[in-house]
Amino acid sequence: MKLTMNQKLIDSLITIVQSLSDEERQIFEQKLFFDDSLVTTQDIMNLAQKSHSFDFLKDEPDIYTLEDGEPI
């Protein structure tokens, strides 16, 4: 069976990954499987704060408290 260029590359990568220490392999896996398309809650909070979209609420009275309603 003739190996394609990609197969040779894959085999080389596997050899390299297998030669890594456990710590290095963990770092590699974190980078490899990182999905930067996920937006975090913190990202949304930062966007809302920096965009000033909710600045109008500063002038609104505080009509609700933590005692209002039932906890979820």
Order of alpha helices (4+ residues) and beta strands (2+ residues): alpha-alpha-alpha
